[in-house]
């Protein structure tokens, strides 16, 4: 029986570090500390680690195909990201392969494996709401597939990222509500294991504190879909007599909240002002038209695919990871103007 050939995963398990860290240490990557590089390289030499020549040869064979994993294709924000990606990718001679996770972790894992099996040159990805583990992403990177995240990006993975400044966006939204006279503002929040949910809540809290208002945890409800708004309608209506503003983590949640309030004869913005985050087409056709923060989907897609192509086409060069942060813009409409 042939002896087992030591792999990067074997080294990672023995040393108690991630496989991606081992891979980068062996490549003398600048993001890895000298101490870790020395430890990994010494151990690799001791166990006579050799790179998998077949895998390397496969990775050197380009397919001119970029894989995309996103939560929802029908969502306006993600479809606008796709439009931005496709324009740049097509001009650069790349085809795109699109996978929809449908906000499901297991589906996301399956999508990542499918893209790897189809030997894509790189992957653009936005995490599902149910993703808490990242082995499937590390597996892509360990196989030499560069990954660039957009919008929802894990802090635990070293990779290129393109995001909106969620903290500043939520601050300017909350500042706007305070500027028009709101003093008791409800935040309909996103999942806190995702950085966008965390940062939008943190921006909301920061704006309150900067204006001398104390943060009330009872004024935060985990509620980031239309269905969750309707499920929490009783709770929102119970608070309607004391609050005078709502900042929602996204536009669809904001619009659903307006529908619940209007159905119960609570006028917007006379009784409660409402602001969202996203600025999709529904923001302008909602009643009343929704004030919101523009999320810049097309620009995000363009910047993400530019980073990925740069990574793909400089495969033999040392690549320092980049995080591009887009500046949000406030769009004021009738839902907050009395």
MARLUM-80084 format. One record per atom (N, C-alpha, C): z, y, x. Coordinates in steps of 0.02 Angstrom, whole numbers, plus 32768, in hexadecimal, padded with zeros to 4 digits. Last residue first. Layout:
<bakes>
ZYX;...
</bakes>
This chain:
<bakes>
814F8CD877D1;81638CEB778D;813F8D2A7775;81178C53782A;810F8C9C7824;811C8CB077DC;81178BCC7836;814F8BF07854;81498C3B784E;80A88B9E77F7;80E58B7777ED;81228B98780C;80358BE9781B;805D8BFE77E2;809E8BD877D8;803A8BE878D2;80178BEA7891;804B8BF57859;80238BF0797F;804C8C067947;80228C0A7907;80258B8B7A03;7FF78BA079CF;801F8BB1798F;80488B907AB0;80638B957A6C;802D8BAE7A3C;801A8B1C7B2B;800C8B5D7B0C;80258B5C7AC4;804D8ACF7BC9;80458AD17B80;80398B177B66;7FFA8AA27C5C;80248AD57C3D;80188AD67BF1;80068A017CAB;7FE08A337C86;800F8A637C61;801F89BF7D46;804289D47D0A;801C8A0D7CE9;7FFD89337DA5;7FE289727D8C;800389837D4A;803688E47E2E;804788EF7DE8;802D89337DD4;7FF9886D7EA4;7FFA88B17E89;801288B07E41;8016880D7F39;801688137EF0;801C885C7EDA;7FAA88017FBF;7FEA881D7FA9;7FE688287F5D;7F598782800D;7F5787A97FCF;7F9D87C17FBC;7EF987638099;7F3D8767807F;7F3D87988044;7E5B8711807A;7E8387498093;7EC987468075;7E0D86B3803F;7E2686A48082;7E5086DC80A0;7DEA86EE7FC3;7E1286B17FC5;7E3186A48009;7DB5875C7F83;7DD487657FC5;7E02872A7FD3;7D8A873D7F06;7D56874A7F39;7D73875C7F7E;7E00872F7EBD;7DD286F77EC4;7DA387017F00;7E3587B27EC3;7E5A87797EDF;7E2B873F7EED;7DD387F97E7F;7DE5880D7EC3;7E0887D37EE7;7DDF87BB7E03;7DA187B37E2A;7DAD87C67E73;7E6087E87DDF;7E5287A17DE7;7E1487967E11;7E5288737DD8;7E8188567E07;7E72880D7E15;7DF488787D70;7DE388937DB1;7E1188777DE7;7E3E88457D06;7E06881C7D21;7DEF88377D64;7E9C88AE7CF5;7EB288697D05;7E7988417D24;7E4E891D7CD4;7E76891E7D12;7E8B88D87D26;7E1888F17C59;7DED89037C92;7E1289017CD4;7E8A88DF7C09;7E5E88A77C18;7E3288B57C55;7EBB89637C06;7EE4892E7C22;7EB988F27C36;7E5489A67BC3;7E6389B77C09;7E8C89807C2B;7E6289677B46;7E2489617B6C;7E30896F7BB6;7EE9898A7B1E;7ED489457B29;7E96893E7B54;7F4D89F77B10;7F1589F77B3F;7EFD89B17B51;7FB38A1B7AB7;7FC089E67AE8;7F8789DB7B1B;7FFF8AAB7A74;7FC18A897A86;7FCC8A587ABF;807B8AAB79FE;806E8AB37A46;80308A8B7A57;80788B03795F;807F8AC8798A;80728ADB79D3;80778B2278B0;80828B3C78F4;80928B007921;80088AE87835;80428AD97860;80418AFF78A2;7FE58B2B7795;7FCD8B1A77D8;80088B1A780A;80598AE97715;80328B1F7734;80198B097779;7FDE8A707720;7FF68AA876F8;80428AAE76FF;7F628A4B779F;7FA18A3E777C;7FB28A7B7751;7EFA8A7177ED;7EEA8A6477A6;7F288A52777E;7F2D8A83786B;7F0D8ABD784B;7EFE8AB17801;7F608A07788C;7F8C8A41788F;7F6F8A7C786A;7EF989AC788D;7F2589AD7853;7F5389EA7852;7EBF89BA790D;7E9F89D878D3;7ECC89DD7896;7F5089D3797B;7F1589B07965;7EF789D27927;7FC48A0579C2;7F8C8A3079AE;7F4C8A0979A2;804289DE7A05;800489B87A07;7FC689E379FB;80CF89F279A8;80B989EC79EE;807989C179ED;81148A67792E;81068A25794A;80F28A277993;81878ABC78C2;81578ABE78FA;81508A787917;81BC8B157832;81AD8AD47852;817A8ADD7889;82408B6777DA;82048B6B7804;81FB8B297829;827E8B6B7738;82818B487778;823E8B50779C;82668BD076D8;82A78BAF76DE;82B08B8E7722;81E68C0576FC;821A8C3176DF;82608C1276E5;81758BC7772D;81B08BCB7759;81EA8BF2773C;81A08B5276B5;81938B5A76FC;81638B967705;821C8B28763A;81E18B4D764F;81DF8B56769B;823F8A9E75E3;825A8AC4761C;821E8AE6763D;821E8A44757E;82228A8C756F;82458AB575A5;820489C675A9;824689D2758E;82558A1E7586;818A89CE75E2;819089A475A6;81D389AF7583;81AA8A167654;81848A37761E;818A8A1075DC;81ED89B376A2;820F89F0768D;81EB8A107651;8189895176B5;81C8893F7695;81EC897D767A;8128899E76F7;8118897F76B6;8157896D7690;816A89BF776D;815889F4773E;814989D776F9;8172893E77A5;81B089617792;81A1899A7761;80EB892877BE;810E88FD778E;814F891E7776;80D9898A7820;80B4898F77E1;80D5896477AB;812B89597888;8136899B786B;811689A17826;80EC88DF78A2;813188DF788A;814189227869;8072890D78D1;807388E27895;80B988DF7877;809589587945;807B89797909;8081894E78CA;813489307993;80EB892F798E;80D6894B794B;81B98952798F;819F893B79CF;8153893579CF;81E289E97938;81D189A27938;81AD898F7978;825A8A56790A;822C8A497941;822089FE7945;82848AB77882;827A8A727899;82488A7478D2;83008B27783B;82C58B197864;82C28ACF7876;83738B3477F6;833E8B6577E6;83008B5C7811;83F08ACB77A6;83C18ADB77DC;838F8B1077C6;84368ABC772C;84578ADE7765;84278AF0779D;83E98A7C76CF;840F8AB776B9;842E8ADD76F3;83B68A0C770F;83898A447701;83AE8A8376EC;83FD899A7721;840989CF7752;83E38A0F7741;83CA894C76BC;8412895B76BA;8422899576E9;8348893C76E8;8354896676AE;839E897976A7;835E88E47753;834189257760;834F89557726;83918875770F;83BA88957743;83A188DC7750;8324885376BE;8365886476A0;8392888A76D1;82C08834771E;82B9886E76F0;82FC888376D2;82B187CF7776;82EA87FC7781;82EA88377751;823C8795774D;8278876B774D;82B787967754;81E687FE7765;81F287EB7720;823087BE771A;81ED87FE77F2;8200883A77CB;821188267784;81BB8780780F;8201878E781E;821A87CD77FA;8136879177E8;8160876077C5;81AA876D77D2;810B87F07846;810D880177FE;813B87D277D9;817787F178D8;813B87DB78B3;814287F1786A;81EF880F7915;81B188287934;8172880B7915;828F88217920;8260882178E8;821D883B7901;833188337936;82FA880C7953;82C88800791B;836E88D47920;8361889478FE;832888727922;83E5894D793E;83B08925795E;83AA88E37939;8454898C7911;841489AB7902;83DA898A7928;84C189527946;84AF893E7901;846C895A78EC;84D6899179BF;84B3895079BF;84A089387979;84BC8A3679DA;84DD8A0B79A9;84B789C879A5;84D68AAC7A55;84AF8A727A43;84D88A457A14;84EC8B597A31;85078B197A49;84DD8AE07A2D;848C8BE37A67;849E8BB57A31;84B98B747A4F;845C8C3C7AC6;84A38C417AB3;84B78C147A79;83E08C277AF5;83E78C5A7AC2;842E8C5E7AA5;83EB8BBE7B49;83D68BFE7B66;83DD8C387B35;84098B597AEE;843E8B717B1B;842C8BB47B3A;838B8B477AB0;83C78B597A89;83FB8B797AB6;833E8B207B1E;832E8B5E7AFA;83698B757AD0;837B8AA67B40;837C8ADD7B70;836E8B207B4D;835C8A577AD0;83A28A677ADF;83A68AA37B0D;82CF8A517ADF;82ED8A6B7AA1;83358A817AAE;82C68A117B5A;82AC8A557B53;82C98A787B15;82FC89947B39;831E89BE7B6B;83068A077B66;829B89647AE0;82E089707AC8;8305899F7AF8;8232895B7B38;822B89877AFD;827089957ADF;826288FF7B94;825589437BA9;824E89737B6F;827088867B48;82A888A47B6B;829C88EF7B78;81EC88717B1D;822288787AEC;825E889B7B0B;81AB88647B97;8197889A7B6B;81CD88A67B35;81E687F27BD1;81F588347BEE;81E0886D7BBF;8233877B7B68;81F587997B80;820487E07B99;82AD87627B37;829B873C7B73;825887537B8F;82B887AA7AC3;82D587C87AFF;82C8879E7B3E;823887CC7A4D;8260879A7A71;827887B57AB4;824688767A06;822388397A19;825188087A3C;829488D0797C;828A88BE79C2;8263887D79CB;82A1895E792B;828A891A791C;826F88FE795D;832089CF7929;82ED89B27955;82DF896B793E;834B8A6078CD;834A8A1778D0;83128A0078FE;83A58AF078EA;83638AD078F1;836B8A8478F9;83E38B7D78B9;83F78B3678B4;83B78B0C78B0;83A28BF378C7;83E18BE978EC;83F98BA178EB;830F8C5778C5;832F8C1678B8;836D8C0D78E4;82CA8CCE78E3;83098CD078BE;832B8C8F78AF;82608CCC7934;82528CE178EF;82918CDD78C3;82998C9C79AA;827F8CE179A9;82718CFA7962;82AF8C16798B;82E98C437993;82D38C8C798E;822C8BE7798C;82548BE3794F;828F8C137952;820C8C027A13;81E78C2379DE;820E8C21799C;82628BAB7A57;826A8BF37A60;82478C1A7A27;82248B337A31;82688B427A18;82778B8D7A1F;81AB8B3F7A77;81AB8B337A2E;81EE8B477A10;81D58B4E7AF9;81B28B877AD9;81AE8B7E7A8D;82138ACF7B0B;82398B0D7B12;82168B477AEE;81A98A787AFF;81DD8A767ACB;82098AB47ACE;81618A9F7B73;81438AA27B30;81768AA27AF9;81BB8A827BDB;81AA8AC87BCD;818B8ACF7B87;81BC89F47BCC;81FA8A1B7BCB;81EB8A647BB9;813789CD7BDB;815989C37B9B;819889EC7B95;80B289F87C1E;80F78A0C7C2D;811E8A0A7BEB;804E89637C19;805A89A77C03;80A289B87C16;801089047CA6;803B890E7C6C;803B89577C57;7FD688897D09;7FC188C97CEC;7FE788D07CAB;7FF688337DA2;800888417D5D;7FEC88857D48;7FF087AB7E15;7FD887ED7E00;7FE787F57DB5;808A87537E3A;804387567E29;8030879E7E19;810F86F07E38;80EF87207E65;80A4871E7E59;817686DF7DAB;813A86C87DCD;811D87007DF8;81DF871A7D67;81EE86E37D94;81B286CB7DBE;81B587727D0A;81CD878E7D49;81D987587D7D;812087547CAE;8163873D7CC3;8177875C7D06;80D387C37C3B;80D287A67C7F;811987907C92;806C87FA7BC6;80A987D37BCB;80A887AC7C0D;7FFC88547C07;802A88627BCF;806C883B7BD5;7FB987D87C72;7FB288187C50;7FE188197C14;7FB287897D14;7FD087917CD1;7FBF87D67CB5;7F4B87227D6F;7F5D87687D63;7F77876C7D1C;7F4286A37DE8;7F5586B57DA3;7F6786FF7DA1;7ED886387E47;7EFC86777E3F;7F0886877DF6;7EED85957E72;7ECE85BD7E3D;7EF585FF7E36;7F26853A7EC9;7EF9856C7EE4;7ED685977EB1;7F8384E97E96;7F4084CC7E9E;7F0D85017EB5;7FEE853E7E87;7FF2850B7EBC;7FAE84EA7EC9;7FC385837E15;7FC685A67E55;7FC785747E8F;7FD0851C7DB4;7F90853E7DC0;7F8F855D7E05;805A85047DBF;802A84CF7DCE;7FE584EB7DDB;809185787D91;809985697DD8;806885327DED;807285637D0B;8053859B7D2F;805785907D7A;80BE84F77CEC;807684F17CE2;805185297D06;814085267D00;812584F47D2E;80D984EE7D28;818B85817CB8;814C85977CD6;812D85647D06;81E0859C7C1A;81D885797C5A;819185867C75;81D685DE7BA5;821385EA7BCC;820F85C97C11;817286127B24;817185FA7B6A;81B0860F7B8F;816086447AA7;818D860A7AAE;818F85EE7AF4;810386A87AAA;814986BB7A9B;817A86827AA7;8095868F7B37;80A786867AF1;80F0869A7AE8;805387057BB1;808086CF7B9B;808886CB7B4F;7FB187177BE3;7FE8873A7BC2;801387047BA2;7F3F870D7C6E;7F6F86EE7C40;7FA187207C24;7EB486D27CC6;7ED6870C7CAA;7F0286F47C71;7E8C86717D53;7EA586727D0E;7EC586B67D00;7DFD86337DB1;7E3A86597DA9;7E4E865C7D61;7D9785D87DB0;7DA585FA7DEF;7DE686227DED;7DB085387D61;7DA385807D5E;7DB685A07DA0;7DA984AA7D4F;7D9F84CA7D91;7D8B85137D8B;7DCE84637CE4;7D8A847F7CE2;7D7B84AA7D1F;7E5284497D01;7E2384117D00;7DDA84297D01;7E8584CB7CED;7E8684AD7D30;7E5484747D34;7E7384D57C64;7E5085047C90;7E4E84EA7CD7;7EC9846F7C3A;7E81846C7C29;7E59849A7C57;7F44849F7C64;7F2A84627C82;7EDF845C7C76;7F50850F7C10;7F5085187C59;7F3284DB7C7C;7F5384D07B92;7F1C84FE7BA4;7F1785077BEF;7FCD848C7B99;7F8E84667B92;7F5284917BA6;802384FA7B9E;802284CA7BD5;7FE184A27BD5;800685327B20;7FF985587B5D;7FF5852B7B9A;803684CF7ACC;7FEF84DE7ACB;7FDB85057B0B;80BD84DB7AE9;809A849C7AF9;804F84A67AFA;80D785607AB9;80DF854F7B00;80B785107B12;807C85C57A4F;809B85847A56;809C856E7A9F;802D862E7A23;8075863B7A2D;809C85F97A34;7FAB85FF7A2F;7FC9860479EC;8015860B79EF;7F6185F97AA1;7F9E85D17AA0;7FBE85D07A5A;7EB785EA7ABA;7EE9860B7A8F;7F2785DF7A8B;7E4486077B3C;7E7385D97B1C;7EA786017AF5;7D9F86207B75;7DD9863C7B52;7E0286057B31;7D4A863E7C03;7D5E86067BD9;7D9F861A7BB8;7CC186A27C3A;7D07869C7C27;7D11865F7BFA;7C5C86B87CCF;7C6486A47C89;7CAF869F7C7A;7C2C87397D40;7C5B87047D2C;7C5686F77CE1;7BE787A77D74;7BC987647D78;7BF7872B7D66;7C1788247D5F;7C2388087DA1;7C0887C17DA8;7BFA883A7CDA;7BD788647D0C;7BDE88487D52;7C5587DF7CA2;7C0D87D47C9A;7BE687FB7CCF;7CD0881E7CC2;7CC187DB7CDB;7C7687CE7CD9;7CCB88987C7D;7CCE88987CC6;7CB988547CE2;7CC2886A7BF7;7C93889B7C11;7C9088997C5D;7D2F88137BE6;7CEB87F97BE4;7CB888297C03;7DA188687BED;7D9688327C1E;7D4C881F7C21;7D9088B97B7B;7D9388D67BBE;7D8588A47BF4;7D9488577B18;7D5888817B1F;7D5688A17B64;7E1788277B29;7DDE87FB7B36;7D9E88237B40;7E5E88977AFD;7E6588817B43;7E2988557B56;7E3888917A78;7E2288CA7AA0;7E2988BB7AEA;7E79881D7A52;7E2F881E7A4F;7E1388597A76;7EFD88467A63;7EE188137A8F;7E9688107A8D;7F0488A879FC;7F1388B97A42;7EF388867A71;7EE388627985;7EB88897799F;7EC588A679E8;7EE487B2797B;7F0D87EE7982;7EE3882579A3;7E9587437988;7E8687707950;7EB087B07952;7EC786FC79F4;7E86871B79FB;7E7A874F79C5;7F6686F57A3B;7F4086F979FD;7EFD871C7A09;7F9486DD7AC3;7FB886C37A88;7F8F86C07A48;7F21869E7B42;7F4386D47B1D;7F6386B97ADD;7ED5867A7BD4;7F05865E7BA4;7F2886997B84;7E3986647C1F;7E6686947BFE;7E93866F7BCE;7DE086447CB6;7E04862C7C7C;7E3286627C61;7D4086617CF4;7D84867A7CF1;7DA486607CB1;7CC6861E7D5E;7CE4861D7D1B;7D2D86347D20;7C8485FA7DD2;7C77863C7DB3;7C8D863E7D6A;7CA7858F7E18;7C8585817DD8;7C6F85C27DB6;7CAB85677EC6;7CB385967E8F;7C8B85807E52;7CFE85027F2B;7CC184FF7F04;7CC9852C7EC6;7D7985047F61;7D48852F7F81;7D0685317F5B;7DBD84A57F17;7DCB84EB7F0A;7D9885197F2A;7D8A84317F51;7D7B843F7F0B;7D8684897EFC;7DC1843A7FD0;7D78843D7FC8;7D64844D7F81;7E49842D7FB0;7E30846B7FCF;7DE584727FC7;7E4C83AB7F7E;7E5D83E37F52;7E4384257F6F;7E2883667FF2;7DFE83617FB6;7E0B839C7F88;7E9383828049;7E4F839A8059;7E218399801C;7F2D83B78034;7EFF83898014;7EB883A2801D;7F8183DC80CE;7F6383F1808F;7F3383BB8075;80078378810C;7FC2838D8115;7FA683A380D2;80A383648159;807E8379811E;8038838E8133;8103832381AC;80BB831C81B8;8091832B817A;8184834281A5;816E830C8179;81238300817D;818883AA8205;81B2836F820D;819A833481E3;8135840B81CD;812183EA820C;814883AA8216;8183842D815F;813F84128155;812783EE8193;81F28464819E;81F984268178;81B58405816D;81B984D581D8;81DA84A38202;81E0846181DE;818D85198165;815C85038198;817984CE81C6;820785348123;81D3850C8103;81A284F08137;824E85828182;826B85458167;82358517814B;81F585EE8196;820985C381CF;8224858081B6;81F186258114;81B4860C8135;81C685DB816D;8277864E8105;825C861980DA;821C85FB80F8;827E86B18169;82AC8678816A;8290863D8142;821C870E8142;821486E98181;824086AB8184;81F787058090;8221871C80C7;821486F18106;815A87278045;818E86F58055;81B4870B8093;80F58782803C;812B8787800B;816587578018;80938760809B;80C3879680AB;80FC879C807A;807986B380C0;807186EA8090;80A6871F809E;80578641810A;8072867C812C;806B86BA8101;803985D080C8;800085FD80D4;8016863E80F7;80B4859980B8;8086857580E3;804985A080F5;80E685F38059;810485F0809C;80D685CE80CE;809885D47FEA;80908616800A;80AE86168050;80C785527FCE;8080855F7FDA;807585A07FFF;8150856B7FB7;813B85407FEE;80F2854F8001;814485B97F44;816385D67F80;814F85AE7FBD;810E855D7EEB;80E685987EFC;810285BB7F3B;817685037EDD;813984ED7F00;810E85297F15;821A85497EFE;81DF853D7ED4;81A385287EFE;829E84E87F4D;827B85277F3F;823D85177F15;82DE847A7F87;82FD849E7F4F;82DF84E27F41;82AC84257FE4;82C984637FFC;82EA848D7FC5;827C83BE7F91;82AE83AF7FC6;82D283EF7FDD;822084027F40;825883DE7F22;828F83D27F55;81C384327F9F;81E884607F74;822684407F57;818F83BA7FD1;81B383E87FFE;81DE84177FD5;8150838A7F5D;818483637F7F;81AF83907FAB;80F183EE7F45;812783E47F15;816083BC7F32;809C83DC7FB1;80C3841A7FAC;80FD84127F7C;80AE832E7FE7;808D83667FC5;80B983A47FC6;809082A78052;80BE82DC803E;809683168020;804C8211801C;803F824E8041;806C82868026;808E8171802A;808A81AD8000;807F81EA802C;802780F38074;8064811C8075;8059815A804A;7FD7806F801B;7FD280AC8042;801280D4803D;80007FC4802A;800080008000;8000803E802C;
</bakes>
